[in-house]
Amino acid sequence: MRTLFYIIAVILLVGWALGTFVYAVGNLIYILLVLGIVALVLGMAKRNSRNV
């Protein structure tokens, strides 16, 4: 499950980067950035809770 969060985070961050540098899509860029960060934080939180 942890790798799934990282895969989703990477896909969203790549989409955000492409949207920023290639396309001008408006607020969708910031939504992708926030979703990528949330997915990364959730993945790290789940990993830390299993180690405790």
PQR file with spaces between the fields and no chain letter, atoms N, CA, C, O and H, PARSE charges and radii, in Angstrom:
ATOM       1  N    MET     1       0.824   -1.191    0.000 -0.4000 1.5000
ATOM       2  CA   MET     1       0.000    0.000    0.000 -0.0000 2.0000
ATOM       3  C    MET     1       0.868    1.255    0.000  0.5500 1.7000
ATOM       4  O    MET     1       0.502    2.271   -0.591 -0.5500 1.4000
ATOM       5  N    ARG     2       2.021    1.179    0.668 -0.4000 1.5000
ATOM       6  CA   ARG     2       2.910    2.331    0.755 -0.0000 2.0000
ATOM       7  C    ARG     2       3.408    2.730   -0.624  0.5500 1.7000
ATOM       8  O    ARG     2       3.463    3.917   -0.948 -0.5500 1.4000
ATOM       9  H    ARG     2       2.318    0.354    1.148  0.4000 1.0000
ATOM      10  N    THR     3       3.773    1.740   -1.441 -0.4000 1.5000
ATOM      11  CA   THR     3       4.279    2.065   -2.772 -0.0000 2.0000
ATOM      12  C    THR     3       3.192    2.673   -3.641  0.5500 1.7000
ATOM      13  O    THR     3       3.484    3.482   -4.522 -0.5500 1.4000
ATOM      14  H    THR     3       3.728    0.776   -1.178  0.4000 1.0000
ATOM      15  N    LEU     4       1.937    2.294   -3.404 -0.4000 1.5000
ATOM      16  CA   LEU     4       0.835    2.867   -4.165 -0.0000 2.0000
ATOM      17  C    LEU     4       0.736    4.368   -3.917  0.5500 1.7000
ATOM      18  O    LEU     4       0.504    5.137   -4.850 -0.5500 1.4000
ATOM      19  H    LEU     4       1.699    1.637   -2.689  0.4000 1.0000
ATOM      20  N    PHE     5       0.912    4.795   -2.650 -0.4000 1.5000
ATOM      21  CA   PHE     5       0.878    6.217   -2.338 -0.0000 2.0000
ATOM      22  C    PHE     5       2.021    6.947   -3.043  0.5500 1.7000
ATOM      23  O    PHE     5       1.831    8.050   -3.557 -0.5500 1.4000
ATOM      24  H    PHE     5       1.100    4.171   -1.892  0.4000 1.0000
ATOM      25  N    TYR     6       3.201    6.338   -3.067 -0.4000 1.5000
ATOM      26  CA   TYR     6       4.334    6.979   -3.720 -0.0000 2.0000
ATOM      27  C    TYR     6       4.123    7.069   -5.227  0.5500 1.7000
ATOM      28  O    TYR     6       4.480    8.073   -5.842 -0.5500 1.4000
ATOM      29  H    TYR     6       3.355    5.443   -2.649  0.4000 1.0000
ATOM      30  N    ILE     7       3.550    6.034   -5.823 -0.4000 1.5000
ATOM      31  CA   ILE     7       3.280    6.055   -7.257 -0.0000 2.0000
ATOM      32  C    ILE     7       2.278    7.157   -7.585  0.5500 1.7000
ATOM      33  O    ILE     7       2.465    7.914   -8.537 -0.5500 1.4000
ATOM      34  H    ILE     7       3.260    5.218   -5.323  0.4000 1.0000
ATOM      35  N    ILE     8       1.216    7.238   -6.789 -0.4000 1.5000
ATOM      36  CA   ILE     8       0.211    8.283   -7.009 -0.0000 2.0000
ATOM      37  C    ILE     8       0.834    9.662   -6.826  0.5500 1.7000
ATOM      38  O    ILE     8       0.577   10.572   -7.614 -0.5500 1.4000
ATOM      39  H    ILE     8       1.064    6.623   -6.016  0.4000 1.0000
ATOM      40  N    ALA     9       1.649    9.817   -5.789 -0.4000 1.5000
ATOM      41  CA   ALA     9       2.286   11.107   -5.539 -0.0000 2.0000
ATOM      42  C    ALA     9       3.197   11.497   -6.694  0.5500 1.7000
ATOM      43  O    ALA     9       3.194   12.654   -7.116 -0.5500 1.4000
ATOM      44  H    ALA     9       1.858    9.078   -5.149  0.4000 1.0000
ATOM      45  N    VAL    10       3.966   10.561   -7.205 -0.4000 1.5000
ATOM      46  CA   VAL    10       4.876   10.863   -8.311 -0.0000 2.0000
ATOM      47  C    VAL    10       4.092   11.237   -9.563  0.5500 1.7000
ATOM      48  O    VAL    10       4.446   12.191  -10.256 -0.5500 1.4000
ATOM      49  H    VAL    10       3.968    9.622   -6.862  0.4000 1.0000
ATOM      50  N    ILE    11       3.028   10.489   -9.858 -0.4000 1.5000
ATOM      51  CA   ILE    11       2.212   10.791  -11.033 -0.0000 2.0000
ATOM      52  C    ILE    11       1.597   12.184  -10.918  0.5500 1.7000
ATOM      53  O    ILE    11       1.602   12.951  -11.881 -0.5500 1.4000
ATOM      54  H    ILE    11       2.740    9.714   -9.296  0.4000 1.0000
ATOM      55  N    LEU    12       1.071   12.505   -9.744 -0.4000 1.5000
ATOM      56  CA   LEU    12       0.464   13.822   -9.563 -0.0000 2.0000
ATOM      57  C    LEU    12       1.497   14.942   -9.634  0.5500 1.7000
ATOM      58  O    LEU    12       1.225   16.001  -10.198 -0.5500 1.4000
ATOM      59  H    LEU    12       1.066   11.882   -8.962  0.4000 1.0000
ATOM      60  N    LEU    13       2.672   14.716   -9.070 -0.4000 1.5000
ATOM      61  CA   LEU    13       3.710   15.736   -9.120 -0.0000 2.0000
ATOM      62  C    LEU    13       4.248   15.924  -10.540  0.5500 1.7000
ATOM      63  O    LEU    13       4.559   17.046  -10.939 -0.5500 1.4000
ATOM      64  H    LEU    13       2.893   13.855   -8.612  0.4000 1.0000
ATOM      65  N    VAL    14       4.361   14.844  -11.297 -0.4000 1.5000
ATOM      66  CA   VAL    14       4.794   14.957  -12.694 -0.0000 2.0000
ATOM      67  C    VAL    14       3.730   15.708  -13.496  0.5500 1.7000
ATOM      68  O    VAL    14       4.054   16.556  -14.326 -0.5500 1.4000
ATOM      69  H    VAL    14       4.109   13.932  -10.972  0.4000 1.0000
ATOM      70  N    GLY    15       2.458   15.390  -13.242 -0.4000 1.5000
ATOM      71  CA   GLY    15       1.374   16.109  -13.904 -0.0000 2.0000
ATOM      72  C    GLY    15       1.394   17.584  -13.567  0.5500 1.7000
ATOM      73  O    GLY    15       1.146   18.428  -14.428 -0.5500 1.4000
ATOM      74  H    GLY    15       2.195   14.701  -12.567  0.4000 1.0000
ATOM      75  N    TRP    16       1.689   17.896  -12.314 -0.4000 1.5000
ATOM      76  CA   TRP    16       1.779   19.291  -11.899 -0.0000 2.0000
ATOM      77  C    TRP    16       2.936   19.989  -12.613  0.5500 1.7000
ATOM      78  O    TRP    16       2.789   21.111  -13.099 -0.5500 1.4000
ATOM      79  H    TRP    16       1.890   17.210  -11.615  0.4000 1.0000
ATOM      80  N    ALA    17       4.078   19.322  -12.672 -0.4000 1.5000
ATOM      81  CA   ALA    17       5.239   19.915  -13.335 -0.0000 2.0000
ATOM      82  C    ALA    17       4.962   20.144  -14.820  0.5500 1.7000
ATOM      83  O    ALA    17       5.307   21.193  -15.364 -0.5500 1.4000
ATOM      84  H    ALA    17       4.198   18.411  -12.277  0.4000 1.0000
ATOM      85  N    LEU    18       4.346   19.171  -15.466 -0.4000 1.5000
ATOM      86  CA   LEU    18       4.005   19.338  -16.881 -0.0000 2.0000
ATOM      87  C    LEU    18       3.008   20.475  -17.065  0.5500 1.7000
ATOM      88  O    LEU    18       3.129   21.276  -17.992 -0.5500 1.4000
ATOM      89  H    LEU    18       4.066   18.319  -15.024  0.4000 1.0000
ATOM      90  N    GLY    19       2.038   20.539  -16.190 -0.4000 1.5000
ATOM      91  CA   GLY    19       1.050   21.609  -16.278 -0.0000 2.0000
ATOM      92  C    GLY    19       1.668   22.969  -16.056  0.5500 1.7000
ATOM      93  O    GLY    19       1.247   23.951  -16.668 -0.5500 1.4000
ATOM      94  H    GLY    19       1.939   19.889  -15.436  0.4000 1.0000
ATOM      95  N    THR    20       2.665   23.041  -15.187 -0.4000 1.5000
ATOM      96  CA   THR    20       3.311   24.321  -14.898 -0.0000 2.0000
ATOM      97  C    THR    20       4.189   24.761  -16.059  0.5500 1.7000
ATOM      98  O    THR    20       4.146   25.922  -16.468 -0.5500 1.4000
ATOM      99  H    THR    20       3.007   22.243  -14.690  0.4000 1.0000
ATOM     100  N    PHE    21       4.976   23.849  -16.587 -0.4000 1.5000
ATOM     101  CA   PHE    21       5.978   24.245  -17.564 -0.0000 2.0000
ATOM     102  C    PHE    21       5.526   24.096  -19.016  0.5500 1.7000
ATOM     103  O    PHE    21       6.117   24.718  -19.898 -0.5500 1.4000
ATOM     104  H    PHE    21       5.011   22.906  -16.256  0.4000 1.0000
ATOM     105  N    VAL    22       4.518   23.308  -19.288 -0.4000 1.5000
ATOM     106  CA   VAL    22       4.116   23.081  -20.674 -0.0000 2.0000
ATOM     107  C    VAL    22       2.750   23.687  -20.967  0.5500 1.7000
ATOM     108  O    VAL    22       2.588   24.390  -21.965 -0.5500 1.4000
ATOM     109  H    VAL    22       4.037   22.802  -18.572  0.4000 1.0000
ATOM     110  N    TYR    23       1.780   23.427  -20.124 -0.4000 1.5000
ATOM     111  CA   TYR    23       0.414   23.887  -20.360 -0.0000 2.0000
ATOM     112  C    TYR    23       0.021   24.919  -19.314  0.5500 1.7000
ATOM     113  O    TYR    23       0.496   24.881  -18.179 -0.5500 1.4000
ATOM     114  H    TYR    23       1.911   22.856  -19.313  0.4000 1.0000
ATOM     115  N    ALA    24      -0.834   25.822  -19.700 -0.4000 1.5000
ATOM     116  CA   ALA    24      -1.391   26.775  -18.748 -0.0000 2.0000
ATOM     117  C    ALA    24      -2.838   26.344  -18.488  0.5500 1.7000
ATOM     118  O    ALA    24      -3.745   26.697  -19.243 -0.5500 1.4000
ATOM     119  H    ALA    24      -1.220   25.852  -20.622  0.4000 1.0000
ATOM     120  N    VAL    25      -3.042   25.577  -17.413 -0.4000 1.5000
ATOM     121  CA   VAL    25      -4.345   24.960  -17.161 -0.0000 2.0000
ATOM     122  C    VAL    25      -5.114   25.663  -16.040  0.5500 1.7000
ATOM     123  O    VAL    25      -6.232   25.263  -15.716 -0.5500 1.4000
ATOM     124  H    VAL    25      -2.306   25.291  -16.800  0.4000 1.0000
ATOM     125  N    GLY    26      -4.543   26.678  -15.463 -0.4000 1.5000
ATOM     126  CA   GLY    26      -5.246   27.396  -14.407 -0.0000 2.0000
ATOM     127  C    GLY    26      -5.076   26.749  -13.056  0.5500 1.7000
ATOM     128  O    GLY    26      -3.967   26.347  -12.703 -0.5500 1.4000
ATOM     129  H    GLY    26      -3.635   27.003  -15.726  0.4000 1.0000
ATOM     130  N    ASN    27      -6.148   26.635  -12.286 -0.4000 1.5000
ATOM     131  CA   ASN    27      -6.082   26.143  -10.907 -0.0000 2.0000
ATOM     132  C    ASN    27      -5.873   24.639  -10.802  0.5500 1.7000
ATOM     133  O    ASN    27      -5.592   24.141   -9.712 -0.5500 1.4000
ATOM     134  H    ASN    27      -7.049   26.961  -12.573  0.4000 1.0000
ATOM     135  N    LEU    28      -6.002   23.908  -11.893 -0.4000 1.5000
ATOM     136  CA   LEU    28      -5.786   22.463  -11.867 -0.0000 2.0000
ATOM     137  C    LEU    28      -4.357   22.138  -11.430  0.5500 1.7000
ATOM     138  O    LEU    28      -4.123   21.112  -10.792 -0.5500 1.4000
ATOM     139  H    LEU    28      -6.230   24.313  -12.778  0.4000 1.0000
ATOM     140  N    ILE    29      -3.425   22.984  -11.762 -0.4000 1.5000
ATOM     141  CA   ILE    29      -2.021   22.780  -11.392 -0.0000 2.0000
ATOM     142  C    ILE    29      -1.878   22.731   -9.878  0.5500 1.7000
ATOM     143  O    ILE    29      -1.196   21.859   -9.340 -0.5500 1.4000
ATOM     144  H    ILE    29      -3.616   23.818  -12.280  0.4000 1.0000
ATOM     145  N    TYR    30      -2.517   23.662   -9.197 -0.4000 1.5000
ATOM     146  CA   TYR    30      -2.388   23.729   -7.745 -0.0000 2.0000
ATOM     147  C    TYR    30      -3.127   22.580   -7.063  0.5500 1.7000
ATOM     148  O    TYR    30      -2.703   22.103   -6.010 -0.5500 1.4000
ATOM     149  H    TYR    30      -3.071   24.371   -9.633  0.4000 1.0000
ATOM     150  N    ILE    31      -4.218   22.141   -7.656 -0.4000 1.5000
ATOM     151  CA   ILE    31      -4.941   20.982   -7.116 -0.0000 2.0000
ATOM     152  C    ILE    31      -4.063   19.742   -7.210  0.5500 1.7000
ATOM     153  O    ILE    31      -3.999   18.959   -6.262 -0.5500 1.4000
ATOM     154  H    ILE    31      -4.562   22.528   -8.512  0.4000 1.0000
ATOM     155  N    LEU    32      -3.382   19.550   -8.346 -0.4000 1.5000
ATOM     156  CA   LEU    32      -2.474   18.409   -8.501 -0.0000 2.0000
ATOM     157  C    LEU    32      -1.329   18.486   -7.499  0.5500 1.7000
ATOM     158  O    LEU    32      -0.937   17.467   -6.930 -0.5500 1.4000
ATOM     159  H    LEU    32      -3.434   20.186   -9.116  0.4000 1.0000
ATOM     160  N    LEU    33      -0.796   19.663   -7.280 -0.4000 1.5000
ATOM     161  CA   LEU    33       0.292   19.826   -6.315 -0.0000 2.0000
ATOM     162  C    LEU    33      -0.166   19.455   -4.912  0.5500 1.7000
ATOM     163  O    LEU    33       0.530   18.730   -4.201 -0.5500 1.4000
ATOM     164  H    LEU    33      -1.114   20.491   -7.742  0.4000 1.0000
ATOM     165  N    VAL    34      -1.315   19.941   -4.516 -0.4000 1.5000
ATOM     166  CA   VAL    34      -1.834   19.640   -3.178 -0.0000 2.0000
ATOM     167  C    VAL    34      -2.120   18.150   -3.040  0.5500 1.7000
ATOM     168  O    VAL    34      -1.784   17.560   -2.013 -0.5500 1.4000
ATOM     169  H    VAL    34      -1.880   20.530   -5.094  0.4000 1.0000
ATOM     170  N    LEU    35      -2.727   17.529   -4.040 -0.4000 1.5000
ATOM     171  CA   LEU    35      -3.007   16.091   -3.977 -0.0000 2.0000
ATOM     172  C    LEU    35      -1.721   15.277   -3.903  0.5500 1.7000
ATOM     173  O    LEU    35      -1.663   14.283   -3.179 -0.5500 1.4000
ATOM     174  H    LEU    35      -2.999   18.009   -4.874  0.4000 1.0000
ATOM     175  N    GLY    36      -0.694   15.680   -4.639 -0.4000 1.5000
ATOM     176  CA   GLY    36       0.591   14.987   -4.581 -0.0000 2.0000
ATOM     177  C    GLY    36       1.223   15.082   -3.207  0.5500 1.7000
ATOM     178  O    GLY    36       1.751   14.095   -2.695 -0.5500 1.4000
ATOM     179  H    GLY    36      -0.742   16.487   -5.227  0.4000 1.0000
ATOM     180  N    ILE    37       1.173   16.256   -2.607 -0.4000 1.5000
ATOM     181  CA   ILE    37       1.752   16.438   -1.274 -0.0000 2.0000
ATOM     182  C    ILE    37       0.965   15.642   -0.240  0.5500 1.7000
ATOM     183  O    ILE    37       1.555   15.022    0.646 -0.5500 1.4000
ATOM     184  H    ILE    37       0.744   17.058   -3.023  0.4000 1.0000
ATOM     185  N    VAL    38      -0.360   15.654   -0.345 -0.4000 1.5000
ATOM     186  CA   VAL    38      -1.194   14.893    0.593 -0.0000 2.0000
ATOM     187  C    VAL    38      -0.894   13.406    0.475  0.5500 1.7000
ATOM     188  O    VAL    38      -0.778   12.721    1.491 -0.5500 1.4000
ATOM     189  H    VAL    38      -0.838   16.158   -1.064  0.4000 1.0000
ATOM     190  N    ALA    39      -0.767   12.896   -0.745 -0.4000 1.5000
ATOM     191  CA   ALA    39      -0.464   11.479   -0.938 -0.0000 2.0000
ATOM     192  C    ALA    39       0.900   11.130   -0.351  0.5500 1.7000
ATOM     193  O    ALA    39       1.065   10.065    0.244 -0.5500 1.4000
ATOM     194  H    ALA    39      -0.861   13.453   -1.570  0.4000 1.0000
ATOM     195  N    LEU    40       1.875   12.015   -0.513 -0.4000 1.5000
ATOM     196  CA   LEU    40       3.203   11.774    0.035 -0.0000 2.0000
ATOM     197  C    LEU    40       3.164   11.754    1.559  0.5500 1.7000
ATOM     198  O    LEU    40       3.767   10.880    2.182 -0.5500 1.4000
ATOM     199  H    LEU    40       1.741   12.881   -0.996  0.4000 1.0000
ATOM     200  N    VAL    41       2.463   12.703    2.163 -0.4000 1.5000
ATOM     201  CA   VAL    41       2.371   12.777    3.619 -0.0000 2.0000
ATOM     202  C    VAL    41       1.650   11.557    4.174  0.5500 1.7000
ATOM     203  O    VAL    41       2.071   10.989    5.182 -0.5500 1.4000
ATOM     204  H    VAL    41       1.972   13.413    1.657  0.4000 1.0000
ATOM     205  N    LEU    42       0.565   11.152    3.522 -0.4000 1.5000
ATOM     206  CA   LEU    42      -0.159    9.964    3.984 -0.0000 2.0000
ATOM     207  C    LEU    42       0.710    8.714    3.886  0.5500 1.7000
ATOM     208  O    LEU    42       0.685    7.866    4.778 -0.5500 1.4000
ATOM     209  H    LEU    42       0.222   11.613    2.704  0.4000 1.0000
ATOM     210  N    GLY    43       1.470    8.602    2.814 -0.4000 1.5000
ATOM     211  CA   GLY    43       2.367    7.455    2.665 -0.0000 2.0000
ATOM     212  C    GLY    43       3.428    7.414    3.742  0.5500 1.7000
ATOM     213  O    GLY    43       3.735    6.350    4.280 -0.5500 1.4000
ATOM     214  H    GLY    43       1.491    9.290    2.090  0.4000 1.0000
ATOM     215  N    MET    44       3.993    8.573    4.060 -0.4000 1.5000
ATOM     216  CA   MET    44       5.015    8.621    5.112 -0.0000 2.0000
ATOM     217  C    MET    44       4.395    8.375    6.479  0.5500 1.7000
ATOM     218  O    MET    44       5.021    7.737    7.325 -0.5500 1.4000
ATOM     219  H    MET    44       3.744    9.437    3.624  0.4000 1.0000
ATOM     220  N    ALA    45       3.192    8.859    6.717 -0.4000 1.5000
ATOM     221  CA   ALA    45       2.530    8.649    8.003 -0.0000 2.0000
ATOM     222  C    ALA    45       2.199    7.170    8.209  0.5500 1.7000
ATOM     223  O    ALA    45       2.363    6.641    9.308 -0.5500 1.4000
ATOM     224  H    ALA    45       2.683    9.377    6.030  0.4000 1.0000
ATOM     225  N    LYS    46       1.741    6.519    7.165 -0.4000 1.5000
ATOM     226  CA   LYS    46       1.422    5.092    7.284 -0.0000 2.0000
ATOM     227  C    LYS    46       2.691    4.276    7.504  0.5500 1.7000
ATOM     228  O    LYS    46       2.686    3.299    8.252 -0.5500 1.4000
ATOM     229  H    LYS    46       1.608    6.949    6.272  0.4000 1.0000
ATOM     230  N    ARG    47       3.780    4.681    6.847 -0.4000 1.5000
ATOM     231  CA   ARG    47       5.042    3.953    7.025 -0.0000 2.0000
ATOM     232  C    ARG    47       5.545    4.107    8.445  0.5500 1.7000
ATOM     233  O    ARG    47       6.013    3.136    9.039 -0.5500 1.4000
ATOM     234  H    ARG    47       3.784    5.475    6.239  0.4000 1.0000
ATOM     235  N    ASN    48       5.459    5.318    9.010 -0.4000 1.5000
ATOM     236  CA   ASN    48       5.926    5.555   10.369 -0.0000 2.0000
ATOM     237  C    ASN    48       5.044    4.869   11.404  0.5500 1.7000
ATOM     238  O    ASN    48       5.547    4.428   12.438 -0.5500 1.4000
ATOM     239  H    ASN    48       5.079    6.107    8.527  0.4000 1.0000
ATOM     240  N    SER    49       3.757    4.769   11.156 -0.4000 1.5000
ATOM     241  CA   SER    49       2.875    4.120   12.128 -0.0000 2.0000
ATOM     242  C    SER    49       3.100    2.615   12.185  0.5500 1.7000
ATOM     243  O    SER    49       2.842    1.993   13.216 -0.5500 1.4000
ATOM     244  H    SER    49       3.348    5.127   10.316  0.4000 1.0000
ATOM     245  N    ARG    50       3.570    2.026   11.106 -0.4000 1.5000
ATOM     246  CA   ARG    50       3.844    0.583   11.109 -0.0000 2.0000
ATOM     247  C    ARG    50       5.148    0.266   11.826  0.5500 1.7000
ATOM     248  O    ARG    50       5.306   -0.824   12.377 -0.5500 1.4000
ATOM     249  H    ARG    50       3.779    2.531   10.269  0.4000 1.0000
ATOM     250  N    ASN    51       6.080    1.206   11.822 -0.4000 1.5000
ATOM     251  CA   ASN    51       7.373    0.970   12.462 -0.0000 2.0000
ATOM     252  C    ASN    51       7.316    1.145   13.967  0.5500 1.7000
ATOM     253  O    ASN    51       8.206    0.672   14.674 -0.5500 1.4000
ATOM     254  H    ASN    51       5.953    2.091   11.375  0.4000 1.0000
ATOM     255  N    VAL    52       6.296    1.810   14.469 -0.4000 1.5000
ATOM     256  CA   VAL    52       6.216    2.082   15.910 -0.0000 2.0000
ATOM     257  C    VAL    52       5.637    0.906   16.632  0.5500 1.7000
ATOM     258  O    VAL    52       5.490    0.943   17.853 -0.5500 1.4000
ATOM     259  H    VAL    52       5.573    2.194   13.895  0.4000 1.0000
